Amino acid sequence: MTKSFSAIKSMIRIADAADVPDIFDVRTSVRDNHMTIEDLAEEGITPDALPGMLDGSGRGWVAEVDGRVVAFAMVDADEATVFALFVRPELEGQGLGKILLEVAEGWLVEQGLREIWLVTDKDLTVRANGFYRHLGWRDDGIQADGQVRFIKSCSGIHF
């Protein structure tokens, strides 16, 4: 699936409640930072709760290939955070994550944020850590919950 930037961007749309089952399917398909439906529920992330995370200060986007959701991103402007970014393993390295992250960052900038953050696994072998560093995120260290926090200044975000 090697496509141009504009072709990949055209595969992305705002997520809505109808996408919830597909979002969970993508989320539970990943190898790094894998979580089951039960693990997610323990964190308060359930099919009933997710639609509320897509409204108001929350927003999500999905990427589709041949009508199938294959990646997604979610943010929360009140928390100034990129809450989730996941791509199906068979489509990693195709640019979907990068473009979803750019769309998410752009929306957060539109909300007036000056700095945004996210957390990911402290395991250095988890590819997400290098991915975020490569895209200009700064490692802010391991947090009390054991995850690594990354910060990005919105002044460097152009969309």
C-alpha atoms as an extended CHARMM CRD file, in Angstrom:
* protein
*
       159  EXT
         1         1  MET       CA              0.0000000000        0.0000000000        0.0000000000  PROA      1               0.0000000000
         2         2  THR       CA              2.6180000000        2.5790000000       -0.8610000000  PROA      2               0.0000000000
         3         3  LYS       CA              0.6310000000        5.7390000000       -1.5550000000  PROA      3               0.0000000000
         4         4  SER       CA              1.3620000000        9.4420000000       -1.7530000000  PROA      4               0.0000000000
         5         5  PHE       CA              0.8490000000       11.7780000000        1.1830000000  PROA      5               0.0000000000
         6         6  SER       CA             -2.3160000000       13.2450000000       -0.3740000000  PROA      6               0.0000000000
         7         7  ALA       CA             -3.7130000000        9.7960000000       -1.1670000000  PROA      7               0.0000000000
         8         8  ILE       CA             -3.1630000000        8.6390000000        2.4160000000  PROA      8               0.0000000000
         9         9  LYS       CA             -4.6250000000       11.8490000000        3.8430000000  PROA      9               0.0000000000
        10        10  SER       CA             -7.7560000000       11.3280000000        1.7490000000  PROA      10              0.0000000000
        11        11  MET       CA             -8.2610000000        7.9960000000        3.5480000000  PROA      11              0.0000000000
        12        12  ILE       CA             -8.6700000000        9.8000000000        6.8980000000  PROA      12              0.0000000000
        13        13  ARG       CA            -11.9560000000       11.0710000000        8.2920000000  PROA      13              0.0000000000
        14        14  ILE       CA            -13.3940000000       12.1650000000       11.6300000000  PROA      14              0.0000000000
        15        15  ALA       CA            -14.4760000000        9.1950000000       13.7380000000  PROA      15              0.0000000000
        16        16  ASP       CA            -17.9820000000        8.8340000000       15.1000000000  PROA      16              0.0000000000
        17        17  ALA       CA            -19.8840000000        6.4320000000       17.3410000000  PROA      17              0.0000000000
        18        18  ALA       CA            -20.4190000000        3.9850000000       14.4680000000  PROA      18              0.0000000000
        19        19  ASP       CA            -16.6110000000        3.4990000000       14.3340000000  PROA      19              0.0000000000
        20        20  VAL       CA            -16.3340000000        2.2910000000       17.9430000000  PROA      20              0.0000000000
        21        21  PRO       CA            -16.2850000000       -1.4630000000       17.1520000000  PROA      21              0.0000000000
        22        22  ASP       CA            -13.6280000000       -0.9260000000       14.4740000000  PROA      22              0.0000000000
        23        23  ILE       CA            -11.5470000000        1.2740000000       16.7970000000  PROA      23              0.0000000000
        24        24  PHE       CA            -11.5600000000       -1.4800000000       19.4110000000  PROA      24              0.0000000000
        25        25  ASP       CA            -10.6690000000       -4.0250000000       16.7460000000  PROA      25              0.0000000000
        26        26  VAL       CA             -7.6350000000       -1.9770000000       15.6640000000  PROA      26              0.0000000000
        27        27  ARG       CA             -6.6200000000       -1.2660000000       19.2750000000  PROA      27              0.0000000000
        28        28  THR       CA             -6.6310000000       -4.9340000000       20.2530000000  PROA      28              0.0000000000
        29        29  SER       CA             -4.7810000000       -5.9860000000       17.0760000000  PROA      29              0.0000000000
        30        30  VAL       CA             -1.4930000000       -4.2160000000       17.8010000000  PROA      30              0.0000000000
        31        31  ARG       CA              1.6700000000       -5.9970000000       18.9440000000  PROA      31              0.0000000000
        32        32  ASP       CA              3.3690000000       -3.1930000000       20.9010000000  PROA      32              0.0000000000
        33        33  ASN       CA              1.4290000000       -1.8650000000       23.8900000000  PROA      33              0.0000000000
        34        34  HSD       CA             -1.1500000000       -4.5880000000       23.3260000000  PROA      34              0.0000000000
        35        35  MET       CA             -4.2690000000       -4.5220000000       25.4720000000  PROA      35              0.0000000000
        36        36  THR       CA             -7.3020000000       -6.7850000000       25.5050000000  PROA      36              0.0000000000
        37        37  ILE       CA            -10.9010000000       -5.5930000000       25.7610000000  PROA      37              0.0000000000
        38        38  GLU       CA            -10.7220000000       -6.5200000000       29.4500000000  PROA      38              0.0000000000
        39        39  ASP       CA             -7.4960000000       -4.5300000000       29.9510000000  PROA      39              0.0000000000
        40        40  LEU       CA             -9.0700000000       -1.5020000000       28.3070000000  PROA      40              0.0000000000
        41        41  ALA       CA            -12.1980000000       -1.7980000000       30.4500000000  PROA      41              0.0000000000
        42        42  GLU       CA            -10.0200000000       -1.7280000000       33.5820000000  PROA      42              0.0000000000
        43        43  GLU       CA             -8.7860000000        1.6780000000       32.3360000000  PROA      43              0.0000000000
        44        44  GLY       CA            -12.3750000000        2.8660000000       31.8080000000  PROA      44              0.0000000000
        45        45  ILE       CA            -12.1590000000        2.5230000000       28.0380000000  PROA      45              0.0000000000
        46        46  THR       CA            -15.3130000000        0.6730000000       27.0300000000  PROA      46              0.0000000000
        47        47  PRO       CA            -17.5740000000        0.6270000000       23.9750000000  PROA      47              0.0000000000
        48        48  ASP       CA            -20.1160000000        2.6120000000       26.0100000000  PROA      48              0.0000000000
        49        49  ALA       CA            -17.5760000000        5.2450000000       27.1050000000  PROA      49              0.0000000000
        50        50  LEU       CA            -15.7730000000        5.7390000000       23.8050000000  PROA      50              0.0000000000
        51        51  PRO       CA            -18.4450000000        7.7470000000       21.9290000000  PROA      51              0.0000000000
        52        52  GLY       CA            -18.2790000000       10.3820000000       24.6750000000  PROA      52              0.0000000000
        53        53  MET       CA            -14.5460000000       10.6900000000       24.0250000000  PROA      53              0.0000000000
        54        54  LEU       CA            -15.2720000000       11.7170000000       20.4250000000  PROA      54              0.0000000000
        55        55  ASP       CA            -17.3880000000       14.7910000000       21.2540000000  PROA      55              0.0000000000
        56        56  GLY       CA            -16.7620000000       18.1530000000       22.8500000000  PROA      56              0.0000000000
        57        57  SER       CA            -13.1060000000       18.4820000000       23.7670000000  PROA      57              0.0000000000
        58        58  GLY       CA            -12.4410000000       15.0020000000       22.3820000000  PROA      58              0.0000000000
        59        59  ARG       CA            -11.9500000000       14.1300000000       18.7570000000  PROA      59              0.0000000000
        60        60  GLY       CA            -10.9590000000       11.0480000000       16.8350000000  PROA      60              0.0000000000
        61        61  TRP       CA             -9.9920000000       10.1790000000       13.2900000000  PROA      61              0.0000000000
        62        62  VAL       CA             -9.9010000000        6.9030000000       11.4480000000  PROA      62              0.0000000000
        63        63  ALA       CA             -7.9840000000        5.8150000000        8.3720000000  PROA      63              0.0000000000
        64        64  GLU       CA             -9.7640000000        3.4950000000        5.9790000000  PROA      64              0.0000000000
        65        65  VAL       CA             -8.4060000000        1.2040000000        3.3090000000  PROA      65              0.0000000000
        66        66  ASP       CA            -10.9640000000       -0.4100000000        1.0140000000  PROA      66              0.0000000000
        67        67  GLY       CA            -13.7390000000        0.6210000000        3.4100000000  PROA      67              0.0000000000
        68        68  ARG       CA            -12.0560000000       -0.9990000000        6.4320000000  PROA      68              0.0000000000
        69        69  VAL       CA            -10.8210000000        1.0170000000        9.4340000000  PROA      69              0.0000000000
        70        70  VAL       CA             -7.1180000000        0.2340000000        9.7420000000  PROA      70              0.0000000000
        71        71  ALA       CA             -5.8360000000        2.9860000000       12.0510000000  PROA      71              0.0000000000
        72        72  PHE       CA             -7.0900000000        5.6600000000       14.3970000000  PROA      72              0.0000000000
        73        73  ALA       CA             -6.0590000000        8.5910000000       16.5600000000  PROA      73              0.0000000000
        74        74  MET       CA             -7.8570000000       10.2190000000       19.4810000000  PROA      74              0.0000000000
        75        75  VAL       CA             -7.1690000000       13.4450000000       21.3600000000  PROA      75              0.0000000000
        76        76  ASP       CA             -8.5450000000       15.4230000000       24.2790000000  PROA      76              0.0000000000
        77        77  ALA       CA             -8.1290000000       19.2030000000       24.0490000000  PROA      77              0.0000000000
        78        78  ASP       CA             -9.0920000000       19.7900000000       27.7010000000  PROA      78              0.0000000000
        79        79  GLU       CA             -6.2130000000       17.5290000000       28.7150000000  PROA      79              0.0000000000
        80        80  ALA       CA             -3.9520000000       18.7470000000       25.8510000000  PROA      80              0.0000000000
        81        81  THR       CA             -3.2040000000       15.1390000000       25.0440000000  PROA      81              0.0000000000
        82        82  VAL       CA             -2.9570000000       12.7110000000       22.1870000000  PROA      82              0.0000000000
        83        83  PHE       CA             -4.8830000000        9.9390000000       23.8710000000  PROA      83              0.0000000000
        84        84  ALA       CA             -4.4010000000        7.1530000000       21.3130000000  PROA      84              0.0000000000
        85        85  LEU       CA             -2.6870000000        6.4080000000       18.0090000000  PROA      85              0.0000000000
        86        86  PHE       CA             -2.7690000000        2.8690000000       16.6440000000  PROA      86              0.0000000000
        87        87  VAL       CA             -2.2440000000        1.2010000000       13.2640000000  PROA      87              0.0000000000
        88        88  ARG       CA             -2.9720000000       -2.4100000000       12.3350000000  PROA      88              0.0000000000
        89        89  PRO       CA              0.3160000000       -4.3400000000       12.3600000000  PROA      89              0.0000000000
        90        90  GLU       CA              0.0740000000       -5.3390000000        8.6980000000  PROA      90              0.0000000000
        91        91  LEU       CA             -0.0540000000       -1.6450000000        7.6880000000  PROA      91              0.0000000000
        92        92  GLU       CA              2.7110000000       -0.2550000000        9.9070000000  PROA      92              0.0000000000
        93        93  GLY       CA              5.3500000000        1.7740000000        8.1080000000  PROA      93              0.0000000000
        94        94  GLN       CA              2.9670000000        3.0420000000        5.4100000000  PROA      94              0.0000000000
        95        95  GLY       CA              2.5960000000        6.5880000000        6.7490000000  PROA      95              0.0000000000
        96        96  LEU       CA             -0.8570000000        6.2340000000        8.3160000000  PROA      96              0.0000000000
        97        97  GLY       CA              0.3240000000        6.8930000000       11.8660000000  PROA      97              0.0000000000
        98        98  LYS       CA              2.3470000000        9.9330000000       10.8620000000  PROA      98              0.0000000000
        99        99  ILE       CA             -0.5280000000       11.5380000000        8.9860000000  PROA      99              0.0000000000
       100       100  LEU       CA             -3.0630000000       10.7220000000       11.7020000000  PROA      100             0.0000000000
       101       101  LEU       CA             -0.7270000000       12.3030000000       14.2470000000  PROA      101             0.0000000000
       102       102  GLU       CA             -0.3220000000       15.4140000000       12.0900000000  PROA      102             0.0000000000
       103       103  VAL       CA             -4.1040000000       15.7490000000       11.7620000000  PROA      103             0.0000000000
       104       104  ALA       CA             -4.5230000000       15.2950000000       15.5270000000  PROA      104             0.0000000000
       105       105  GLU       CA             -1.7780000000       17.8220000000       16.3270000000  PROA      105             0.0000000000
       106       106  GLY       CA             -3.3150000000       20.3130000000       13.8990000000  PROA      106             0.0000000000
       107       107  TRP       CA             -6.7190000000       20.0430000000       15.5410000000  PROA      107             0.0000000000
       108       108  LEU       CA             -5.1820000000       20.5720000000       18.9850000000  PROA      108             0.0000000000
       109       109  VAL       CA             -3.4290000000       23.6990000000       17.6780000000  PROA      109             0.0000000000
       110       110  GLU       CA             -6.7790000000       24.9340000000       16.3280000000  PROA      110             0.0000000000
       111       111  GLN       CA             -8.1140000000       24.5650000000       19.8730000000  PROA      111             0.0000000000
       112       112  GLY       CA             -5.5150000000       27.1120000000       21.0260000000  PROA      112             0.0000000000
       113       113  LEU       CA             -3.0690000000       24.7800000000       22.7500000000  PROA      113             0.0000000000
       114       114  ARG       CA              0.5680000000       25.8100000000       23.1120000000  PROA      114             0.0000000000
       115       115  GLU       CA              1.9280000000       22.4860000000       24.3180000000  PROA      115             0.0000000000
       116       116  ILE       CA              0.5930000000       18.9450000000       23.9980000000  PROA      116             0.0000000000
       117       117  TRP       CA              1.6030000000       15.6410000000       25.5310000000  PROA      117             0.0000000000
       118       118  LEU       CA              1.1480000000       11.8980000000       25.2900000000  PROA      118             0.0000000000
       119       119  VAL       CA              2.3330000000        8.8100000000       27.1410000000  PROA      119             0.0000000000
       120       120  THR       CA              3.6240000000        5.5230000000       25.8490000000  PROA      120             0.0000000000
       121       121  ASP       CA              5.3610000000        2.3960000000       27.0780000000  PROA      121             0.0000000000
       122       122  LYS       CA              8.6830000000        2.8300000000       28.9120000000  PROA      122             0.0000000000
       123       123  ASP       CA             10.0560000000       -0.2490000000       27.1260000000  PROA      123             0.0000000000
       124       124  LEU       CA             12.7400000000        1.1110000000       24.7830000000  PROA      124             0.0000000000
       125       125  THR       CA             12.0340000000       -1.6630000000       22.2790000000  PROA      125             0.0000000000
       126       126  VAL       CA              8.5200000000       -0.3000000000       21.6930000000  PROA      126             0.0000000000
       127       127  ARG       CA              8.7250000000        1.3780000000       18.3120000000  PROA      127             0.0000000000
       128       128  ALA       CA              6.3680000000        4.1940000000       19.2890000000  PROA      128             0.0000000000
       129       129  ASN       CA              9.0830000000        5.8240000000       21.3830000000  PROA      129             0.0000000000
       130       130  GLY       CA             11.3640000000        6.2940000000       18.3880000000  PROA      130             0.0000000000
       131       131  PHE       CA              8.4210000000        7.2720000000       16.1910000000  PROA      131             0.0000000000
       132       132  TYR       CA              7.4590000000       10.1660000000       18.4770000000  PROA      132             0.0000000000
       133       133  ARG       CA             11.0630000000       11.3370000000       18.8750000000  PROA      133             0.0000000000
       134       134  HSD       CA             11.5020000000       11.2770000000       15.0860000000  PROA      134             0.0000000000
       135       135  LEU       CA              8.4400000000       13.5110000000       14.7210000000  PROA      135             0.0000000000
       136       136  GLY       CA              9.7170000000       16.1630000000       17.1300000000  PROA      136             0.0000000000
       137       137  TRP       CA              8.2900000000       15.0240000000       20.4450000000  PROA      137             0.0000000000
       138       138  ARG       CA             10.5390000000       15.4810000000       23.4970000000  PROA      138             0.0000000000
       139       139  ASP       CA             10.9280000000       12.7010000000       26.0590000000  PROA      139             0.0000000000
       140       140  ASP       CA              9.8370000000       14.0790000000       29.4520000000  PROA      140             0.0000000000
       141       141  GLY       CA             10.8040000000       10.9680000000       31.4290000000  PROA      141             0.0000000000
       142       142  ILE       CA              9.1180000000        8.0360000000       33.0860000000  PROA      142             0.0000000000
       143       143  GLN       CA              5.9850000000        8.9530000000       35.0080000000  PROA      143             0.0000000000
       144       144  ALA       CA              4.6570000000        7.5240000000       38.2770000000  PROA      144             0.0000000000
       145       145  ASP       CA              2.4960000000        5.0560000000       36.3470000000  PROA      145             0.0000000000
       146       146  GLY       CA              5.5960000000        3.6720000000       34.5870000000  PROA      146             0.0000000000
       147       147  GLN       CA              4.8870000000        5.1620000000       31.1840000000  PROA      147             0.0000000000
       148       148  VAL       CA              7.0680000000        7.6030000000       29.2620000000  PROA      148             0.0000000000
       149       149  ARG       CA              5.6350000000       11.0810000000       28.7740000000  PROA      149             0.0000000000
       150       150  PHE       CA              6.4000000000       12.9770000000       25.5730000000  PROA      150             0.0000000000
       151       151  ILE       CA              5.7970000000       16.7020000000       25.1100000000  PROA      151             0.0000000000
       152       152  LYS       CA              5.5910000000       18.8000000000       21.9670000000  PROA      152             0.0000000000
       153       153  SER       CA              5.4590000000       22.5570000000       21.6020000000  PROA      153             0.0000000000
       154       154  CYS       CA              2.6300000000       23.6220000000       19.3180000000  PROA      154             0.0000000000
       155       155  SER       CA              4.7190000000       26.5130000000       17.9740000000  PROA      155             0.0000000000
       156       156  GLY       CA              6.5450000000       23.9540000000       15.8150000000  PROA      156             0.0000000000
       157       157  ILE       CA              3.3630000000       22.4880000000       14.3730000000  PROA      157             0.0000000000
       158       158  HSD       CA              2.3360000000       23.6600000000       10.9290000000  PROA      158             0.0000000000
       159       159  PHE       CA             -0.5270000000       22.1840000000        8.9790000000  PROA      159             0.0000000000
